Amino acid sequence: MYDMSGFDFDIRDVVRLLNLRIRRKNSRSYDVDCPFCGHKKGKMNVNIEKNVFRCNYCDTHGGMLDLYAKLYNLTKSEANTQIREALNLGQYRDDYQKPVKAEEPPPVENSEIASLDMRDKTYSGLLELLVLSQKHLENLLGRGLTREQIIKQRYRSVPLFGVKSLVTKLIDRGFQVSGVPGFYLDEEDKWTLNVSARVSGILIPILSEDGKIQGFQIRLDHVIDGCKYIWLSSTNYHKGVSSGSPVHVIGNLDTEVAYITEGALKGTIAHYLSGKTFISVAGVNQYRNLEPVLEKFKQRNLKVVYEAYDMDKKMRTGCDRNYGDRCMECLNTGQTCPDKERKRKMIQNGCLRLYEICEKLNLSVQRMLWDTDEGGEWNGEIKGIDDLYYEMKNKSQ
């Protein structure tokens, strides 16, 4: 927690002073547009209890003085002085580089997230009302899972029609939807679920250490804004709530060795193909909830962690004119690709965070690499740890 001794203002004052656009807020935090990377979908979380911030897109983070100091290239002492002066004068700063302001809608009022037990009960009730389509069944079978494993993991297809009647039926059966990520109140003040034909795909349950459903990811049938997976969340809607990006666990809780990868489905497939214990984050830079999970494993028996993130952590960064419209505007033809360099750096930053967490917990950590050339860079064929084990299984047959 940020040390607040000696201050007569908090991070909420800094947010107002910087005139940051608030997209969502609750009693604990704000989601605002990031003034550092310019992302306009409220990717920066401002924790008003701890007086800290972090952008989930560019990973800029720090305390309330850092928020101001980093924007204006100041020391914390200088930032403190300027903040006090501006607040006393009732001013706000608008002279840093930031996205062009649009007309601001009122902030969305979110609910407090329901307890894990409550989420598990509601989500389990929801799954009883859903089915898995033949197309999605075949997709999962094609990735190396058996029918029995698919049934055990309770994979379902996203409902495309009759969503409101589905939620009504859930409520009539006594399940609570308030505070459960994905549910929200619509314009008619009726509870509904944030799904549609646009986000058709497979519902992937995200399981806690004791097998309870914490939330869902959706493996999309069609990529949206470059994303293959999205959270079932309702944070942009009235009385909705964020998923919180929980960590997925599958395997032996008393293991001495655990593998960390990105994506619950990937970790589950890798577990069934290898028999190893997998702990899965949603993405390499979504490590916020990883430390407490690793700490619990260590308290049991964990000694060694294997970092098994996708091999694009070692992707080649040479220009191949394969980034669509962005390549038309790029002047680096024949040299390194700035988009690839940026992506690789972000992935490696997430890997570094994992190593730091393991060092803090005094856990041994080792990096897994596969499908590499003589220089140690990825050949571009086998990307995920699940792909690796699937390939190994096929070769052994």
C-alpha positions as CSV (number, residue, x, y, z in Angstrom):
1,M,0.0,0.0,0.0
2,Y,1.2,3.5,-0.8
3,D,2.5,5.4,2.2
4,M,-0.1,8.2,2.8
5,S,1.5,9.7,5.9
6,G,2.1,13.4,5.5
7,F,-0.3,13.9,2.6
8,D,-3.6,15.9,2.7
9,F,-4.7,14.6,-0.7
10,D,-5.1,11.1,-2.3
11,I,-5.1,9.6,-5.7
12,R,-8.7,10.6,-6.4
13,D,-7.5,14.3,-6.2
14,V,-4.7,13.5,-8.7
15,V,-7.2,11.9,-11.1
16,R,-9.4,15.0,-10.9
17,L,-6.4,17.3,-11.2
18,L,-5.2,15.5,-14.4
19,N,-8.8,15.5,-15.8
20,L,-8.6,11.8,-16.5
21,R,-11.7,10.3,-18.1
22,I,-13.4,7.9,-15.8
23,R,-15.1,5.0,-17.6
24,R,-16.2,2.9,-14.5
25,K,-16.0,3.3,-10.8
26,N,-16.9,1.6,-7.6
27,S,-16.1,2.0,-3.9
28,R,-12.6,0.6,-4.4
29,S,-11.3,1.7,-7.7
30,Y,-11.7,3.7,-10.9
31,D,-11.1,2.5,-14.5
32,V,-9.8,5.5,-16.5
33,D,-8.3,6.1,-19.9
34,C,-4.6,5.8,-19.8
35,P,-2.8,9.2,-20.2
36,F,0.5,7.4,-21.0
37,C,-0.4,5.1,-23.9
38,G,-3.7,6.8,-24.8
39,H,-5.8,3.7,-24.7
40,K,-9.5,4.8,-24.6
41,K,-11.3,1.9,-23.0
42,G,-10.5,2.5,-19.4
43,K,-7.5,0.2,-19.3
44,M,-5.9,2.0,-16.4
45,N,-7.1,0.9,-13.0
46,V,-6.8,3.4,-10.1
47,N,-7.0,1.7,-6.7
48,I,-8.4,4.4,-4.4
49,E,-7.9,2.2,-1.3
50,K,-4.2,1.6,-1.9
51,N,-3.5,4.9,-3.8
52,V,-1.8,3.1,-6.7
53,F,-2.5,2.8,-10.4
54,R,-1.6,0.4,-13.2
55,C,-2.5,0.4,-17.0
56,N,-3.4,-3.1,-18.1
57,Y,-2.3,-2.2,-21.6
58,C,1.1,-0.5,-21.3
59,D,1.8,-1.6,-17.7
60,T,2.7,1.9,-16.5
61,H,2.2,1.8,-12.8
62,G,3.0,3.4,-9.4
63,G,1.7,5.5,-6.6
64,M,-0.3,8.7,-6.7
65,L,2.8,10.9,-7.0
66,D,4.1,8.7,-9.8
67,L,0.9,9.3,-11.8
68,Y,1.7,13.0,-11.9
69,A,5.5,12.8,-11.9
70,K,5.8,10.4,-14.9
71,L,3.4,12.5,-17.0
72,Y,5.5,15.6,-16.5
73,N,8.9,14.1,-16.1
74,L,9.3,15.4,-12.5
75,T,10.7,14.1,-9.3
76,K,8.1,13.0,-6.7
77,S,9.0,16.0,-4.5
78,E,8.4,18.3,-7.5
79,A,5.1,16.5,-8.2
80,N,4.0,16.8,-4.6
81,T,4.6,20.6,-4.7
82,Q,2.8,21.1,-8.0
83,I,-0.2,19.0,-7.0
84,R,-0.6,20.9,-3.7
85,E,-0.4,24.3,-5.5
86,A,-2.9,23.2,-8.2
87,L,-5.4,21.8,-5.7
88,N,-5.2,24.9,-3.6
89,L,-6.0,27.0,-6.6
90,G,-8.8,24.7,-7.8
91,Q,-6.9,24.1,-11.1
92,Y,-6.5,21.1,-13.3
93,R,-3.7,20.3,-15.7
94,D,-4.4,19.7,-19.4
95,D,-1.0,20.3,-21.0
96,Y,0.3,16.8,-21.2
97,Q,-0.1,14.7,-24.4
98,K,-3.4,12.8,-24.1
99,P,-6.2,11.5,-26.3
100,V,-8.6,14.0,-27.8
101,K,-11.5,14.4,-25.3
102,A,-14.9,13.3,-26.5
103,E,-18.2,14.1,-24.8
104,E,-18.0,12.3,-21.5
105,P,-20.9,10.0,-20.5
106,P,-21.6,9.7,-16.8
107,P,-19.5,7.0,-15.1
108,V,-21.0,3.5,-15.0
109,E,-22.0,2.3,-11.5
110,N,-20.7,-1.2,-10.9
111,S,-21.7,-3.7,-8.3
112,E,-19.3,-5.2,-5.7
113,I,-18.1,-8.7,-6.9
114,A,-19.9,-11.6,-5.3
115,S,-18.1,-14.1,-3.1
116,L,-16.4,-17.1,-4.8
117,D,-19.0,-19.5,-3.3
118,M,-21.8,-17.4,-4.7
119,R,-20.2,-17.1,-8.2
120,D,-19.6,-20.8,-8.3
121,K,-23.2,-21.6,-7.5
122,T,-24.6,-19.1,-10.0
123,Y,-22.2,-20.2,-12.8
124,S,-22.9,-23.9,-12.1
125,G,-26.6,-23.1,-12.4
126,L,-26.0,-21.3,-15.7
127,L,-24.0,-24.2,-17.1
128,E,-26.9,-26.6,-16.4
129,L,-29.0,-24.5,-18.8
130,L,-26.5,-24.4,-21.6
131,V,-25.2,-27.0,-24.1
132,L,-22.0,-27.5,-26.1
133,S,-22.5,-27.3,-29.9
134,Q,-21.2,-30.0,-32.2
135,K,-18.8,-27.6,-33.8
136,H,-17.3,-26.6,-30.5
137,L,-17.1,-30.3,-29.4
138,E,-15.2,-31.1,-32.5
139,N,-12.9,-28.2,-31.9
140,L,-12.0,-29.4,-28.4
141,L,-11.6,-33.0,-29.5
142,G,-9.2,-31.7,-32.3
143,R,-7.0,-30.0,-29.7
144,G,-6.4,-33.2,-27.8
145,L,-9.1,-33.5,-25.2
146,T,-11.3,-36.6,-24.8
147,R,-15.1,-36.5,-24.5
148,E,-14.8,-37.5,-20.8
149,Q,-12.4,-34.6,-20.1
150,I,-14.7,-32.1,-22.0
151,I,-17.7,-33.2,-19.9
152,K,-15.6,-33.0,-16.7
153,Q,-14.5,-29.4,-17.4
154,R,-18.1,-28.4,-18.2
155,Y,-17.3,-26.5,-21.4
156,R,-20.4,-24.9,-23.0
157,S,-21.2,-22.8,-26.0
158,V,-22.1,-19.1,-25.5
159,P,-25.9,-18.7,-25.8
160,L,-26.8,-16.7,-28.9
161,F,-30.6,-16.3,-28.4
162,G,-33.1,-16.0,-25.5
163,V,-30.5,-14.6,-23.1
164,K,-33.0,-12.6,-21.0
165,S,-35.3,-15.6,-20.5
166,L,-32.3,-17.7,-19.6
167,V,-31.3,-15.2,-16.9
168,T,-35.0,-15.0,-15.7
169,K,-35.0,-18.8,-15.4
170,L,-31.8,-18.7,-13.4
171,I,-33.2,-16.1,-11.0
172,D,-36.5,-18.1,-10.6
173,R,-34.4,-21.1,-9.5
174,G,-33.0,-19.0,-6.7
175,F,-29.5,-18.1,-8.0
176,Q,-28.1,-14.6,-7.3
177,V,-26.8,-12.7,-10.4
178,S,-26.0,-9.4,-8.7
179,G,-22.3,-9.0,-8.4
180,V,-21.6,-12.0,-10.6
181,P,-19.3,-11.0,-13.6
182,G,-21.2,-11.0,-16.9
183,F,-24.6,-10.1,-15.4
184,Y,-26.0,-6.5,-15.4
185,L,-29.2,-4.4,-15.4
186,D,-30.4,-3.3,-18.8
187,E,-32.2,-0.1,-19.7
188,E,-35.5,-1.6,-18.6
189,D,-33.9,-2.5,-15.2
190,K,-34.0,-6.2,-16.0
191,W,-31.1,-8.5,-15.3
192,T,-29.4,-9.9,-18.4
193,L,-26.1,-11.5,-19.5
194,N,-23.4,-9.7,-21.5
195,V,-23.3,-12.1,-24.5
196,S,-24.4,-11.9,-28.1
197,A,-23.9,-13.5,-31.5
198,R,-20.9,-11.2,-31.9
199,V,-19.0,-13.0,-29.1
200,S,-20.1,-16.5,-30.0
201,G,-17.6,-19.1,-28.8
202,I,-16.8,-21.6,-26.1
203,L,-17.3,-20.7,-22.4
204,I,-14.2,-21.7,-20.5
205,P,-14.7,-22.1,-16.7
206,I,-11.8,-20.5,-14.7
207,L,-11.3,-22.8,-11.7
208,S,-9.8,-22.0,-8.3
209,E,-7.6,-24.3,-6.3
210,D,-10.6,-26.1,-4.9
211,G,-12.3,-26.5,-8.2
212,K,-14.8,-23.6,-7.9
213,I,-15.8,-21.5,-10.9
214,Q,-14.4,-18.0,-10.4
215,G,-15.4,-16.7,-13.8
216,F,-15.4,-17.5,-17.6
217,Q,-13.2,-16.7,-20.6
218,I,-14.8,-17.0,-24.0
219,R,-12.8,-18.6,-26.8
220,L,-14.2,-16.6,-29.7
221,D,-15.3,-18.1,-33.0
222,H,-14.1,-14.9,-34.7
223,V,-11.2,-12.7,-33.5
224,I,-12.3,-9.3,-32.3
225,D,-9.9,-6.4,-32.2
226,G,-7.0,-8.8,-32.4
227,C,-8.3,-10.9,-29.4
228,K,-9.0,-14.6,-29.6
229,Y,-10.1,-14.8,-25.9
230,I,-12.2,-12.3,-23.9
231,W,-13.6,-12.4,-20.3
232,L,-17.2,-12.8,-19.6
233,S,-17.6,-9.4,-17.9
234,S,-20.1,-6.7,-17.5
235,T,-17.9,-3.9,-16.2
236,N,-19.2,-1.4,-18.9
237,Y,-22.8,-1.8,-17.8
238,H,-25.0,-0.6,-14.9
239,K,-24.6,-2.8,-11.9
240,G,-22.2,-5.0,-13.8
241,V,-18.9,-6.1,-12.5
242,S,-15.4,-6.9,-13.8
243,S,-14.2,-10.5,-14.0
244,G,-11.1,-9.6,-12.0
245,S,-8.8,-11.8,-14.2
246,P,-8.7,-14.8,-11.9
247,V,-6.0,-17.5,-12.2
248,H,-7.0,-21.0,-13.4
249,V,-5.6,-24.0,-11.6
250,I,-5.6,-27.7,-12.6
251,G,-3.7,-30.6,-11.3
252,N,-2.1,-31.9,-8.1
253,L,-2.2,-29.2,-5.4
254,D,0.5,-30.9,-3.4
255,T,3.0,-30.9,-6.3
256,E,6.6,-29.9,-6.0
257,V,6.7,-28.7,-9.6
258,A,4.1,-26.4,-11.3
259,Y,4.0,-25.0,-14.8
260,I,2.8,-21.4,-15.6
261,T,1.2,-20.7,-18.9
262,E,-1.3,-18.2,-20.5
263,G,-4.8,-19.3,-21.1
264,A,-7.0,-21.6,-19.0
265,L,-7.9,-23.9,-22.0
266,K,-4.2,-24.1,-22.9
267,G,-3.3,-25.1,-19.4
268,T,-6.1,-27.6,-19.1
269,I,-5.2,-29.3,-22.4
270,A,-1.5,-29.4,-21.4
271,H,-2.4,-30.9,-18.1
272,Y,-4.4,-33.7,-19.6
273,L,-1.7,-34.4,-22.2
274,S,1.2,-34.4,-19.7
275,G,-0.2,-35.1,-16.3
276,K,1.5,-32.0,-14.9
277,T,0.0,-29.3,-12.7
278,F,-0.7,-26.1,-14.6
279,I,-1.4,-22.6,-13.2
280,S,-2.8,-20.4,-16.0
281,V,-3.0,-16.6,-16.2
282,A,-5.2,-14.9,-18.9
283,G,-2.1,-13.3,-20.4
284,V,1.6,-12.9,-19.6
285,N,1.0,-9.4,-18.3
286,Q,-2.0,-10.3,-16.2
287,Y,0.1,-11.4,-13.2
288,R,-1.6,-9.4,-10.5
289,N,-3.4,-12.5,-9.1
290,L,-0.6,-15.0,-9.6
291,E,1.5,-14.3,-6.5
292,P,-1.2,-15.3,-3.9
293,V,-1.8,-18.6,-5.8
294,L,1.9,-19.5,-5.9
295,E,2.2,-18.6,-2.3
296,K,-0.6,-21.1,-1.4
297,F,1.1,-23.8,-3.5
298,K,4.4,-23.1,-1.7
299,Q,2.7,-23.4,1.7
300,R,1.7,-26.9,0.6
301,N,4.8,-28.3,-1.2
302,L,5.8,-26.3,-4.3
303,K,9.5,-25.9,-4.9
304,V,10.0,-25.4,-8.6
305,V,8.1,-23.3,-11.2
306,Y,8.5,-23.7,-15.0
307,E,7.7,-20.7,-17.1
308,A,5.8,-22.1,-20.1
309,Y,4.5,-19.1,-21.8
310,D,3.9,-19.1,-25.6
311,M,7.0,-19.1,-27.8
312,D,6.3,-15.6,-29.3
313,K,8.4,-14.5,-26.3
314,K,11.3,-15.5,-28.6
315,M,9.6,-14.4,-31.9
316,R,11.8,-13.0,-34.6
317,T,11.4,-9.3,-35.1
318,G,12.6,-8.9,-38.7
319,C,10.3,-7.2,-41.1
320,D,8.2,-9.6,-43.2
321,R,5.4,-7.1,-44.3
322,N,2.9,-9.3,-42.5
323,Y,1.1,-6.8,-40.2
324,G,-1.6,-5.6,-42.6
325,D,-2.4,-1.9,-43.0
326,R,0.3,-0.9,-40.4
327,C,3.0,-2.1,-42.8
328,M,1.8,0.5,-45.4
329,E,2.7,3.3,-43.0
330,C,5.9,1.8,-41.7
331,L,9.2,3.2,-43.0
332,N,11.4,0.4,-41.6
333,T,11.1,-1.9,-44.7
334,G,13.7,-4.6,-44.6
335,Q,14.7,-3.8,-41.0
336,T,13.2,-4.8,-37.7
337,C,9.5,-4.5,-37.3
338,P,8.5,-2.0,-34.5
339,D,5.2,-3.8,-33.8
340,K,7.0,-7.1,-33.3
341,E,9.6,-5.5,-31.2
342,R,6.9,-3.9,-29.0
343,K,5.0,-7.2,-28.7
344,R,8.1,-9.2,-27.8
345,K,9.1,-6.7,-25.2
346,M,5.7,-6.7,-23.6
347,I,5.7,-10.5,-23.4
348,Q,9.2,-10.6,-22.0
349,N,8.2,-8.0,-19.4
350,G,5.4,-10.4,-18.3
351,C,8.0,-13.2,-18.1
352,L,10.2,-10.9,-16.0
353,R,7.3,-10.3,-13.6
354,L,6.9,-14.0,-13.1
355,Y,10.6,-14.4,-12.3
356,E,10.4,-11.5,-9.8
357,I,7.4,-13.1,-8.0
358,C,9.2,-16.5,-7.8
359,E,12.3,-14.8,-6.4
360,K,10.2,-13.0,-3.8
361,L,8.7,-16.3,-2.8
362,N,12.0,-18.1,-2.9
363,L,10.9,-20.5,-5.6
364,S,13.2,-21.9,-8.2
365,V,12.1,-20.9,-11.7
366,Q,13.1,-22.3,-15.1
367,R,12.2,-21.2,-18.6
368,M,10.8,-23.7,-21.1
369,L,11.8,-23.3,-24.7
370,W,10.9,-25.3,-27.7
371,D,10.9,-25.1,-31.5
372,T,13.9,-22.8,-31.6
373,D,16.7,-22.2,-34.2
374,E,20.4,-22.3,-33.5
375,G,20.2,-18.7,-32.3
376,G,17.5,-19.5,-29.7
377,E,14.7,-17.8,-31.6
378,W,11.3,-19.3,-32.3
379,N,10.9,-21.1,-35.6
380,G,7.3,-20.1,-35.8
381,E,5.7,-23.6,-35.8
382,I,4.8,-24.8,-32.3
383,K,3.6,-21.9,-30.3
384,G,1.9,-23.0,-27.1
385,I,2.8,-25.6,-24.5
386,D,-0.4,-27.5,-25.4
387,D,0.7,-27.6,-29.0
388,L,4.0,-29.0,-27.9
389,Y,2.5,-31.8,-25.8
390,Y,0.0,-32.6,-28.6
391,E,2.8,-32.9,-31.1
392,M,4.8,-35.1,-28.8
393,K,1.7,-37.4,-28.3
394,N,1.2,-37.7,-32.0
395,K,4.8,-38.6,-32.6
396,S,4.8,-41.3,-29.9
397,Q,1.8,-43.1,-31.5
